């Protein structure tokens, strides 16, 4: 069901040294995850393709794959390939069904005929992978649905009772305009992925005019509203003052995919200090923290609460700087650090933008994607192409395989030296994203390139700069 997790099991008791596991999706078997184990250490890659970004979890012991908070689009064929002494594969068929709502607790809402019914979604902030569903009546008639991640919204125009009356806000609240007695009944909303649900019992009564009691109530409401407005003005003045202070402690950082980015605290930590780093909403748990700092000059690896940062984060010795290795575009966003000591509390924010390298070439020419990664013995080398990460080159232990669509057009003389790849006789079908993954027992290194037609380079770069600018302007 949409919003539920799906677990695909390898049936391995554990991953052995020199094992390689590939998970593919769809008819083209696009690579969504790779697991390799060497010298008792396991390295893992999960795709950042938008359909799966932030949803994949890999069991480091068995290689089993979990897809969190599923949608209908995750239905399809998954292929598991396990390379040991021999290569074996298995096919999984996954069907993700529509939502069936289960709720508890009821709120009463009463309006007069002709007024609007506003059913407020209590979730203060929506997450990017939330799926919001509204239903009506004992039969659970689907009224509206919005997928926050894709911003896709659908309303029930087939039911005559609700035709041209439904409005679904971006925060998930539902409005029924020009209500009629036939709209009386039970309404249900559920946010899939976080198991949040609400029920509303709506009563629409006939319009019988205003009584003196109603008029007195309106006068009282106006007085209360005036007091509320005064409180709001005071609140926002304070909020603006707080934001001005935050801007003064804000730093913008840009980096390229596959490189290392360091977010500098600008201070020296003392013994006993507490340091916390957040990514995105600071109401969520910190991605990493140290509750009692011990002075050291060495950078230290740390546990993380967010799978996107697994095996990528260190805290800088002496300063608590956040060091993000092999950074990716999914790591773009707002970071916040808080340092608390006996005599101080320091806060600082960072706006991080991660870009993909752009390489321009003309049709018919050759292009070399230079990675400058030192290849070591036993490394697994994978080059993929396109938004679905279709595998085009795989090299391991001296054996190399090439995709049929690129066969005869690749030069691999530097592949086993530094991972670089040359593509000859470029066609229009070759424009897009190429990604290199180099996996070994210690780490997972990668590079990504956006290969574009030479005549469009200026337009692409301007578009990238504009997106970066809009992202910065959108930060609260």
Secondary structure, DSSP 4 states (H G I P E B T S, - for coil): -TTS-EEE----SSPPTT-EEEEEETTTTEEEEEEEEETTEEEEEE---TTTTTTEEE-TTT--EEE-S--GGG-EEEEEEEESSSEEEEEEEE--PPP-------EEEEEETTSPEEE----SS--TT-EEEEEETTTTEEEEEEETTTTEEEE--SSTTTTTTEEE-TTS-EEE-S--GGG-EEEEEEEETTTEEEEEEEEEE------HHHHHHHHHHHHHHHHHHHHHHHHHHHHHHHHHHHHHTEEEEEEETTS-EEE--SS---TT-EEEEEES-TTSPPSEEESS----SS-EE---SSGGGTTTEEEPTTT--EEESS--GGG-EEEEEEEE-SS-EEEEEEEEEEEPEEEEE-TTS-EEE-------TT-EEEEEETTTTEEEEEEETTEEEE-GGGTTSEE-TTHHHH--EEE-S--GGG-EEEEEEEE-SS-EEEEEEEEEEGGGHHHHHHHHHHHHHHHHHT--
